[in-house]
Amino acid sequence: MDYKVWADEVWEKAVVKLRAEAERNTNAIPYVPGEDGMYTDMMKENPYWWTNGFWGGLMWLMYQGTKEEIFAQTARNSEELLDTALSTYDKLDHDVGFLWHITAGVNYRLNGSEKSKWRAMTAASTLASRFNENGRFIRAWNGDENQGWAIIDCMMNIPLLYWASREINDDRFKYIAMAHADSTMQNHVRPDGSVNHILVYDHINGGVIKSLGGQGYNENSAWSRGQAWGIYGFALSYIHTGKKEYLDTAKKIANFFIASVCDDYLPKSDLRAPQEPVIYDTTAGAIAACGMLEIANCLDENEGRIYKNAAVNMLMTMEEKFCDWDSDKDSILQMGSEAYHAKGNQQKAIIYGDYYFVEAIYKLKNLGPLFW
C-alpha cells in the first residue's frame, strides 16, 4: 500500500479513537491503561511524573490536524492541571521539556497564550539551572547520590531551551543546550552508533567516571528507547542550530537502529539483549520513526529515503501487529516497555507511545508545524 494512503487511513482511525478518549479523559492526565482498558489518572497518583505532558501534547497534535474543539479544550485542561507540578520546585527535574514544551509551549505558539508562555519559560529556566558548568552537562534527577548523572533522554528536553533563546532573544539557553548536546555527542554515543543510557560525571572537576546500564539489558547494551531519544534529539538539535555534527550523529545512531530492526521492523526493548525472552518496545519504534522522518527532511531525496523508508516500515508494521483501534478502550499502540528489567507486566501501552506514533502520522500527512 502507498504510505500516503495508509497514513490517511490511520489518521482517520486515530481521530475517531482519540475523540472518544478525549471525551472520557478531558480532566485527567493519562499514563497507562488499567485492567479495564481505561487510562489511569496520574494527577491522582503522581502529578510530577515525567510523562504527564504527552497527553496534552497529543491533544494539540489532534487539534492542529482536525480543528475540533474537544482536543483543544482537553489540551488546555491538561496544561492547567500541570500547574500543580510547576509550583513545586523540588519535584522538578530534567524532564520539564517533556512536561511543558509540547503543552504550554505549543499553546503559546499556536494561540498566543501569555500564561502558557510564562509556564514554558519557567520550565526552561528550571532546566537551564540544572547545567553543571564544570562537566558541561544537564544533570538528571535529584538527590545527592546522583549529582553527576546525565542521561540520553535529555536530548529531547533541550529543544525547550532552543525555543526559550529565540523567544526572549537571549542566547544563554541555547549555549547551555549546545554544551549539553556536545557532551552527549562526545560521551554517550559509541563509535558504532549505539548509545549509553546513563553516564556518571565528576560533578566537581568534570570528566566521565563511568557508564551505567540504566533501563537497558546491561551496561554495554543498546536500550532501544535510548537509541530513539538520541536519533530524534540530535536531529532536533541540528534543526534548531544548523550544526552539521548533530545531523551526522543522528544519522549514525539511526543507522545502528535500522540495522538492528530491519529483520522484522519490530523494535525490541534492548537491541543487544538475548533473543529470548522477546521483549518489544513499540514506544522506541515510534520515537525513532519521528526522528528518522526529520532526518529525511534535512537530506536530499536520494539519501533521505533511507531514513523515511525505515520509519514508514516500522510504523506500518507496528500498526498491523500492535495497534488497538477499539474506541471503547483507551490507548492505541500496545507492547511498549518502560525498561528491559521492569518488574511485572513488561509489555503495555504507554501514553508516549501513542504521542509519537500519532506525531509520526501527523508528519507523514504534513498537517502542521514541528512541535519540538
MITINU-482252 format. One record per residue (C-alpha): x, y, z; residue number from 0. Coordinates in nm, 3 decimals. Each point is the difference from the previous one (the first is absolute). Last residue first. Layout:
# residues N
figu east=X	north=Y	up=Z	pos=NUM
...
This chain:
# residues 372
figu east=0.956	north=2.036	up=1.927	pos=371
figu east=-0.353	north=0.050	up=-0.131	pos=370
figu east=0.105	north=-0.013	up=-0.366	pos=369
figu east=-0.261	north=0.198	up=-0.193	pos=368
figu east=-0.312	north=-0.132	up=-0.169	pos=367
figu east=-0.187	north=-0.280	up=-0.170	pos=366
figu east=0.271	north=-0.123	up=-0.233	pos=365
figu east=-0.173	north=-0.339	up=-0.034	pos=364
figu east=0.316	north=-0.198	up=0.071	pos=363
figu east=0.078	north=0.234	up=0.289	pos=362
figu east=-0.342	north=-0.044	up=0.162	pos=361
figu east=0.045	north=-0.377	up=-0.041	pos=360
figu east=0.330	north=0.027	up=0.189	pos=359
figu east=-0.164	north=0.216	up=0.267	pos=358
figu east=-0.269	north=-0.265	up=0.041	pos=357
figu east=0.261	north=-0.266	up=0.073	pos=356
figu east=0.195	north=0.243	up=0.218	pos=355
figu east=-0.295	north=0.084	up=0.225	pos=354
figu east=-0.139	north=-0.353	up=0.006	pos=353
figu east=0.329	north=-0.140	up=0.124	pos=352
figu east=0.023	north=0.292	up=0.241	pos=351
figu east=-0.320	north=-0.116	up=0.170	pos=350
figu east=0.123	north=-0.351	up=0.078	pos=349
figu east=-0.166	north=-0.323	up=-0.122	pos=348
figu east=0.147	north=-0.301	up=0.173	pos=347
figu east=0.255	north=-0.276	up=-0.027	pos=346
figu east=0.220	north=-0.072	up=0.300	pos=345
figu east=-0.281	north=-0.087	up=0.237	pos=344
figu east=0.160	north=-0.046	up=0.338	pos=343
figu east=0.349	north=0.129	up=0.064	pos=342
figu east=0.185	north=0.213	up=-0.252	pos=341
figu east=0.332	north=-0.156	up=-0.103	pos=340
figu east=-0.001	north=0.123	up=-0.359	pos=339
figu east=-0.156	north=0.333	up=0.094	pos=338
figu east=-0.331	north=0.180	up=-0.049	pos=337
figu east=-0.108	north=-0.238	up=-0.275	pos=336
figu east=-0.264	north=0.058	up=-0.267	pos=335
figu east=-0.203	north=-0.283	up=-0.146	pos=334
figu east=-0.314	north=0.194	up=-0.100	pos=333
figu east=-0.046	north=0.313	up=-0.212	pos=332
figu east=-0.357	north=0.134	up=0.019	pos=331
figu east=-0.099	north=0.079	up=0.356	pos=330
figu east=-0.344	north=0.011	up=0.172	pos=329
figu east=-0.282	north=-0.250	up=-0.060	pos=328
figu east=-0.349	north=0.052	up=-0.143	pos=327
figu east=0.153	north=0.154	up=-0.313	pos=326
figu east=0.147	north=-0.336	up=-0.104	pos=325
figu east=0.288	north=0.090	up=-0.232	pos=324
figu east=0.269	north=-0.214	up=0.168	pos=323
figu east=0.341	north=0.019	up=-0.167	pos=322
figu east=0.265	north=-0.272	up=0.040	pos=321
figu east=0.051	north=-0.214	up=-0.307	pos=320
figu east=-0.129	north=0.200	up=-0.296	pos=319
figu east=0.073	north=0.340	up=0.149	pos=318
figu east=0.344	north=-0.115	up=0.111	pos=317
figu east=0.078	north=-0.121	up=-0.352	pos=316
figu east=-0.121	north=0.320	up=-0.165	pos=315
figu east=0.192	north=0.221	up=0.244	pos=314
figu east=0.323	north=-0.197	up=-0.025	pos=313
figu east=-0.010	north=-0.013	up=-0.381	pos=312
figu east=-0.085	north=0.370	up=-0.019	pos=311
figu east=0.297	north=0.095	up=0.218	pos=310
figu east=0.239	north=-0.222	up=-0.196	pos=309
figu east=-0.125	north=0.145	up=-0.327	pos=308
figu east=0.045	north=0.354	up=0.129	pos=307
figu east=0.353	north=-0.070	up=0.119	pos=306
figu east=0.127	north=-0.152	up=-0.323	pos=305
figu east=-0.214	north=0.247	up=-0.200	pos=304
figu east=0.209	north=0.287	up=0.133	pos=303
figu east=0.309	north=-0.099	up=-0.193	pos=302
figu east=-0.159	north=0.021	up=-0.344	pos=301
figu east=-0.241	north=0.277	up=0.092	pos=300
figu east=0.260	north=0.245	up=0.128	pos=299
figu east=0.034	north=0.017	up=0.376	pos=298
figu east=-0.156	north=0.204	up=0.282	pos=297
figu east=-0.354	north=-0.132	up=-0.055	pos=296
figu east=0.133	north=-0.356	up=0.022	pos=295
figu east=0.150	north=0.074	up=0.341	pos=294
figu east=-0.340	north=0.130	up=0.112	pos=293
figu east=-0.170	north=-0.321	up=-0.114	pos=292
figu east=0.271	north=-0.199	up=0.176	pos=291
figu east=-0.069	north=0.179	up=0.327	pos=290
figu east=-0.372	north=-0.069	up=-0.013	pos=289
figu east=0.069	north=-0.363	up=-0.088	pos=288
figu east=0.241	north=-0.031	up=0.294	pos=287
figu east=-0.270	north=0.121	up=0.241	pos=286
figu east=-0.257	north=-0.244	up=-0.141	pos=285
figu east=0.241	north=-0.293	up=0.001	pos=284
figu east=0.115	north=0.072	up=0.355	pos=283
figu east=-0.362	north=0.011	up=0.116	pos=282
figu east=-0.051	north=-0.339	up=-0.168	pos=281
figu east=0.230	north=-0.159	up=0.254	pos=280
figu east=0.002	north=-0.374	up=-0.042	pos=279
figu east=0.126	north=-0.258	up=0.245	pos=278
figu east=0.082	north=-0.338	up=-0.153	pos=277
figu east=0.136	north=-0.228	up=0.272	pos=276
figu east=0.213	north=-0.119	up=-0.162	pos=275
figu east=0.209	north=0.148	up=-0.281	pos=274
figu east=0.255	north=0.126	up=0.251	pos=273
figu east=0.022	north=0.380	up=0.035	pos=272
figu east=0.202	north=0.217	up=-0.237	pos=271
figu east=-0.283	north=0.206	up=-0.151	pos=270
figu east=-0.172	north=0.043	up=0.337	pos=269
figu east=-0.377	north=0.037	up=0.031	pos=268
figu east=-0.051	north=-0.161	up=-0.341	pos=267
figu east=-0.095	north=0.202	up=-0.305	pos=266
figu east=-0.238	north=-0.165	up=-0.251	pos=265
figu east=0.129	north=0.076	up=-0.351	pos=264
figu east=0.019	north=-0.375	up=-0.083	pos=263
figu east=0.362	north=-0.069	up=-0.098	pos=262
figu east=0.079	north=0.373	up=-0.034	pos=261
figu east=0.001	north=0.058	up=0.376	pos=260
figu east=0.370	north=0.014	up=0.094	pos=259
figu east=0.128	north=0.143	up=-0.329	pos=258
figu east=-0.259	north=0.278	up=0.025	pos=257
figu east=0.104	north=0.086	up=0.356	pos=256
figu east=0.372	north=0.007	up=-0.081	pos=255
figu east=-0.065	north=0.224	up=-0.302	pos=254
figu east=-0.223	north=0.223	up=0.214	pos=253
figu east=0.280	north=0.055	up=0.252	pos=252
figu east=0.240	north=0.105	up=-0.277	pos=251
figu east=-0.264	north=0.209	up=-0.175	pos=250
figu east=-0.076	north=0.195	up=0.319	pos=249
figu east=0.375	north=0.049	up=0.051	pos=248
figu east=0.047	north=0.137	up=-0.352	pos=247
figu east=-0.294	north=0.233	up=0.058	pos=246
figu east=0.157	north=0.125	up=0.323	pos=245
figu east=0.340	north=0.043	up=-0.164	pos=244
figu east=-0.163	north=0.224	up=-0.259	pos=243
figu east=-0.078	north=0.279	up=0.247	pos=242
figu east=-0.304	north=0.171	up=-0.153	pos=241
figu east=-0.115	north=0.108	up=0.348	pos=240
figu east=-0.370	north=-0.084	up=0.046	pos=239
figu east=-0.026	north=-0.261	up=-0.276	pos=238
figu east=0.330	north=-0.156	up=0.103	pos=237
figu east=-0.109	north=-0.020	up=0.363	pos=236
figu east=-0.325	north=-0.158	up=-0.118	pos=235
figu east=0.182	north=-0.273	up=-0.193	pos=234
figu east=0.219	north=-0.055	up=0.305	pos=233
figu east=-0.305	north=-0.054	up=0.220	pos=232
figu east=-0.187	north=-0.221	up=-0.246	pos=231
figu east=0.277	north=-0.252	up=-0.049	pos=230
figu east=0.129	north=0.023	up=0.357	pos=229
figu east=-0.342	north=-0.045	up=0.159	pos=228
figu east=-0.048	north=-0.300	up=-0.232	pos=227
figu east=0.326	north=-0.164	up=0.107	pos=226
figu east=-0.103	north=0.050	up=0.362	pos=225
figu east=-0.334	north=-0.160	up=-0.086	pos=224
figu east=0.188	north=-0.297	up=-0.143	pos=223
figu east=0.223	north=-0.071	up=0.298	pos=222
figu east=0.327	north=-0.095	up=-0.170	pos=221
figu east=0.220	north=-0.222	up=0.215	pos=220
figu east=0.330	north=0.076	up=0.169	pos=219
figu east=-0.126	north=0.059	up=0.354	pos=218
figu east=-0.271	north=-0.267	up=-0.006	pos=217
figu east=-0.344	north=-0.081	up=-0.142	pos=216
figu east=-0.109	north=0.362	up=-0.019	pos=215
figu east=-0.175	north=0.231	up=0.244	pos=214
figu east=0.319	north=0.130	up=0.158	pos=213
figu east=0.305	north=-0.198	up=-0.099	pos=212
figu east=0.233	north=0.246	up=0.169	pos=211
figu east=0.305	north=0.179	up=-0.141	pos=210
figu east=0.308	north=0.110	up=0.192	pos=209
figu east=0.208	north=0.294	up=0.124	pos=208
figu east=-0.050	north=0.244	up=-0.288	pos=207
figu east=0.181	north=0.333	up=0.026	pos=206
figu east=-0.078	north=0.309	up=0.206	pos=205
figu east=0.177	north=0.119	up=0.312	pos=204
figu east=-0.286	north=0.036	up=0.247	pos=203
figu east=-0.281	north=-0.205	up=-0.157	pos=202
figu east=0.237	north=-0.278	up=-0.096	pos=201
figu east=-0.230	north=-0.143	up=-0.263	pos=200
figu east=-0.215	north=-0.314	up=0.014	pos=199
figu east=-0.143	north=-0.102	up=-0.335	pos=198
figu east=-0.344	north=-0.155	up=-0.048	pos=197
figu east=-0.160	north=-0.143	up=-0.317	pos=196
figu east=0.312	north=-0.071	up=-0.204	pos=195
figu east=-0.070	north=0.007	up=-0.372	pos=194
figu east=0.067	north=-0.219	up=-0.302	pos=193
figu east=0.134	north=0.170	up=-0.309	pos=192
figu east=0.301	north=-0.228	up=-0.053	pos=191
figu east=0.247	north=0.254	up=0.144	pos=190
figu east=-0.204	north=0.038	up=0.321	pos=189
figu east=-0.228	north=0.296	up=0.065	pos=188
figu east=-0.024	north=0.103	up=0.365	pos=187
figu east=0.333	north=0.182	up=0.038	pos=186
figu east=0.070	north=0.227	up=-0.296	pos=185
figu east=-0.354	north=0.050	up=-0.128	pos=184
figu east=-0.133	north=0.035	up=0.355	pos=183
figu east=0.266	north=0.256	up=0.083	pos=182
figu east=-0.079	north=0.197	up=-0.317	pos=181
figu east=-0.375	north=-0.020	up=0.065	pos=180
figu east=0.049	north=0.130	up=0.356	pos=179
figu east=0.211	north=0.290	up=-0.123	pos=178
figu east=-0.254	north=0.064	up=-0.274	pos=177
figu east=-0.291	north=0.021	up=0.244	pos=176
figu east=0.194	north=0.225	up=0.237	pos=175
figu east=0.099	north=0.233	up=-0.283	pos=174
figu east=-0.358	north=0.009	up=-0.126	pos=173
figu east=-0.133	north=0.104	up=0.342	pos=172
figu east=0.254	north=0.277	up=0.036	pos=171
figu east=-0.073	north=0.128	up=-0.352	pos=170
figu east=-0.263	north=0.250	up=0.112	pos=169
figu east=-0.244	north=0.132	up=-0.260	pos=168
figu east=-0.301	north=-0.063	up=0.226	pos=167
figu east=-0.179	north=-0.249	up=-0.226	pos=166
figu east=0.305	north=-0.111	up=-0.193	pos=165
figu east=0.192	north=-0.101	up=0.310	pos=164
figu east=-0.308	north=-0.163	up=0.154	pos=163
figu east=-0.060	north=-0.213	up=-0.311	pos=162
figu east=0.355	north=-0.136	up=0.007	pos=161
figu east=-0.042	north=-0.071	up=0.371	pos=160
figu east=-0.324	north=-0.196	up=-0.049	pos=159
figu east=0.183	north=-0.195	up=-0.271	pos=158
figu east=0.216	north=-0.119	up=0.292	pos=157
figu east=-0.250	north=-0.257	up=0.127	pos=156
figu east=0.038	north=-0.257	up=-0.278	pos=155
figu east=0.378	north=-0.016	up=0.040	pos=154
figu east=-0.071	north=-0.055	up=0.370	pos=153
figu east=-0.090	north=-0.363	up=-0.066	pos=152
figu east=0.370	north=-0.082	up=-0.056	pos=151
figu east=0.062	north=0.025	up=0.374	pos=150
figu east=0.233	north=0.198	up=0.227	pos=149
figu east=0.095	north=-0.087	up=0.358	pos=148
figu east=0.258	north=0.202	up=0.191	pos=147
figu east=-0.219	north=0.109	up=0.292	pos=146
figu east=-0.135	north=-0.353	up=0.034	pos=145
figu east=0.025	north=-0.086	up=0.371	pos=144
figu east=-0.080	north=0.350	up=0.122	pos=143
figu east=-0.357	north=-0.011	up=-0.127	pos=142
figu east=-0.179	north=0.109	up=-0.316	pos=141
figu east=-0.048	north=-0.134	up=-0.352	pos=140
figu east=0.241	north=0.047	up=-0.291	pos=139
figu east=0.270	north=0.266	up=-0.016	pos=138
figu east=0.034	north=0.223	up=-0.303	pos=137
figu east=0.355	north=-0.037	up=-0.128	pos=136
figu east=0.313	north=0.212	up=-0.042	pos=135
figu east=0.197	north=-0.184	up=0.271	pos=134
figu east=0.135	north=0.317	up=0.160	pos=133
figu east=-0.304	north=0.209	up=-0.093	pos=132
figu east=-0.260	north=-0.240	up=0.141	pos=131
figu east=-0.331	north=0.108	up=-0.153	pos=130
figu east=-0.305	north=-0.062	up=0.220	pos=129
figu east=-0.094	north=0.370	up=0.004	pos=128
figu east=-0.066	north=-0.018	up=-0.376	pos=127
figu east=-0.279	north=-0.251	up=0.059	pos=126
figu east=-0.169	north=0.219	up=0.261	pos=125
figu east=0.029	north=0.305	up=-0.223	pos=124
figu east=-0.159	north=-0.195	up=-0.286	pos=123
figu east=-0.287	north=-0.112	up=0.226	pos=122
figu east=-0.067	north=0.358	up=0.107	pos=121
figu east=0.014	north=0.103	up=-0.366	pos=120
figu east=-0.257	north=-0.266	up=-0.090	pos=119
figu east=-0.240	north=0.104	up=0.277	pos=118
figu east=0.033	north=0.370	up=-0.079	pos=117
figu east=-0.062	north=-0.068	up=-0.370	pos=116
figu east=-0.314	north=-0.192	up=0.094	pos=115
figu east=-0.118	north=0.298	up=0.204	pos=114
figu east=0.062	north=0.219	up=-0.304	pos=113
figu east=-0.222	north=-0.216	up=-0.219	pos=112
figu east=0.093	north=0.079	up=-0.362	pos=111
figu east=-0.219	north=-0.271	up=-0.155	pos=110
figu east=0.225	north=-0.235	up=-0.195	pos=109
figu east=0.339	north=0.093	up=0.145	pos=108
figu east=-0.133	north=0.058	up=0.350	pos=107
figu east=-0.201	north=-0.321	up=0.006	pos=106
figu east=0.299	north=-0.186	up=-0.140	pos=105
figu east=0.227	north=0.119	up=0.279	pos=104
figu east=-0.263	north=-0.068	up=0.264	pos=103
figu east=-0.037	north=-0.362	up=-0.108	pos=102
figu east=0.283	north=-0.126	up=-0.221	pos=101
figu east=0.272	north=0.199	up=0.179	pos=100
figu east=-0.160	north=-0.038	up=0.343	pos=99
figu east=0.032	north=-0.356	up=0.132	pos=98
figu east=0.247	north=-0.160	up=-0.240	pos=97
figu east=0.219	north=0.307	up=0.034	pos=96
figu east=-0.029	north=-0.014	up=0.380	pos=95
figu east=0.167	north=-0.342	up=-0.010	pos=94
figu east=0.333	north=0.112	up=0.150	pos=93
figu east=-0.148	north=0.032	up=0.351	pos=92
figu east=-0.292	north=0.153	up=0.187	pos=91
figu east=-0.120	north=-0.132	up=0.338	pos=90
figu east=0.204	north=0.248	up=0.207	pos=89
figu east=-0.160	north=0.298	up=-0.174	pos=88
figu east=-0.367	north=-0.071	up=0.065	pos=87
figu east=-0.204	north=0.261	up=-0.188	pos=86
figu east=0.057	north=-0.159	up=-0.340	pos=85
figu east=-0.134	north=-0.334	up=0.123	pos=84
figu east=-0.338	north=0.132	up=0.112	pos=83
figu east=-0.008	north=0.219	up=-0.310	pos=82
figu east=-0.018	north=-0.325	up=-0.200	pos=81
figu east=-0.378	north=-0.006	up=0.041	pos=80
figu east=-0.020	north=0.327	up=-0.192	pos=79
figu east=0.188	north=-0.151	up=-0.295	pos=78
figu east=-0.227	north=-0.304	up=-0.004	pos=77
figu east=-0.311	north=0.215	up=-0.008	pos=76
figu east=0.144	north=0.196	up=-0.292	pos=75
figu east=0.071	north=-0.322	up=-0.191	pos=74
figu east=-0.351	north=-0.132	up=0.072	pos=73
figu east=-0.146	north=0.326	up=-0.128	pos=72
figu east=0.211	north=-0.011	up=-0.316	pos=71
figu east=-0.097	north=-0.361	up=-0.074	pos=70
figu east=-0.372	north=0.051	up=0.059	pos=69
figu east=0.017	north=0.312	up=-0.219	pos=68
figu east=0.053	north=-0.193	up=-0.322	pos=67
figu east=0.248	north=0.184	up=-0.224	pos=66
figu east=0.085	north=-0.340	up=-0.158	pos=65
figu east=0.377	north=-0.026	up=-0.048	pos=64
figu east=0.104	north=0.279	up=0.235	pos=63
figu east=-0.253	north=-0.123	up=0.255	pos=62
figu east=0.133	north=-0.353	up=-0.021	pos=61
figu east=0.358	north=0.112	up=0.050	pos=60
figu east=-0.116	north=0.225	up=0.287	pos=59
figu east=-0.171	north=-0.299	up=0.165	pos=58
figu east=0.317	north=-0.207	up=-0.030	pos=57
figu east=0.198	north=0.275	up=0.172	pos=56
figu east=-0.253	north=0.012	up=0.282	pos=55
figu east=0.026	north=-0.376	up=0.043	pos=54
figu east=0.379	north=0.007	up=-0.032	pos=53
figu east=0.058	north=0.253	up=0.277	pos=52
figu east=-0.050	north=-0.238	up=0.292	pos=51
figu east=0.276	north=-0.238	up=-0.106	pos=50
figu east=0.258	north=0.126	up=0.252	pos=49
figu east=-0.219	north=-0.054	up=0.306	pos=48
figu east=-0.054	north=0.310	up=0.216	pos=47
figu east=-0.377	north=-0.045	up=0.045	pos=46
figu east=0.059	north=-0.349	up=0.145	pos=45
figu east=-0.292	north=-0.232	up=0.079	pos=44
figu east=-0.316	north=0.214	up=-0.014	pos=43
figu east=0.128	north=0.231	up=-0.271	pos=42
figu east=0.134	north=-0.315	up=-0.166	pos=41
figu east=-0.351	north=-0.110	up=-0.097	pos=40
figu east=-0.009	north=-0.366	up=-0.103	pos=39
figu east=-0.121	north=-0.056	up=-0.353	pos=38
figu east=-0.283	north=-0.243	up=-0.074	pos=37
figu east=0.053	north=-0.354	up=-0.128	pos=36
figu east=-0.168	north=-0.154	up=0.305	pos=35
figu east=0.332	north=-0.139	up=0.122	pos=34
figu east=0.142	north=0.351	up=0.010	pos=33
figu east=0.119	north=0.200	up=-0.297	pos=32
figu east=0.331	north=0.187	up=0.022	pos=31
figu east=0.077	north=0.372	up=0.049	pos=30
figu east=-0.303	north=0.227	up=-0.033	pos=29
figu east=-0.021	north=0.348	up=0.160	pos=28
figu east=-0.366	north=0.069	up=0.075	pos=27
figu east=-0.266	north=0.266	up=-0.055	pos=26
figu east=-0.087	north=-0.076	up=-0.364	pos=25
figu east=0.054	north=-0.372	up=0.050	pos=24
figu east=-0.323	north=-0.161	up=-0.123	pos=23
figu east=-0.076	north=0.261	up=-0.267	pos=22
figu east=0.363	north=0.007	up=-0.106	pos=21
figu east=0.006	north=-0.379	up=-0.030	pos=20
figu east=-0.303	north=0.000	up=-0.230	pos=19
figu east=0.158	north=0.268	up=-0.221	pos=18
figu east=0.323	north=-0.199	up=0.017	pos=17
figu east=-0.166	north=-0.306	up=-0.152	pos=16
figu east=-0.176	north=0.174	up=-0.286	pos=15
figu east=0.290	north=0.229	up=-0.086	pos=14
figu east=0.249	north=-0.288	up=0.021	pos=13
figu east=-0.202	north=-0.205	up=-0.248	pos=12
figu east=-0.001	north=0.295	up=-0.240	pos=11
figu east=0.375	north=0.041	up=0.042	pos=10
figu east=0.057	north=-0.368	up=-0.072	pos=9
figu east=-0.191	north=0.019	up=-0.327	pos=8
figu east=0.180	north=0.313	up=-0.117	pos=7
figu east=0.336	north=-0.148	up=0.098	pos=6
figu east=-0.074	north=-0.315	up=-0.201	pos=5
figu east=-0.093	north=0.199	up=-0.309	pos=4
figu east=0.321	north=0.200	up=0.036	pos=3
figu east=0.204	north=-0.315	up=0.064	pos=2
figu east=-0.109	north=-0.157	up=-0.328	pos=1
figu east=-0.118	north=-0.353	up=0.076	pos=0
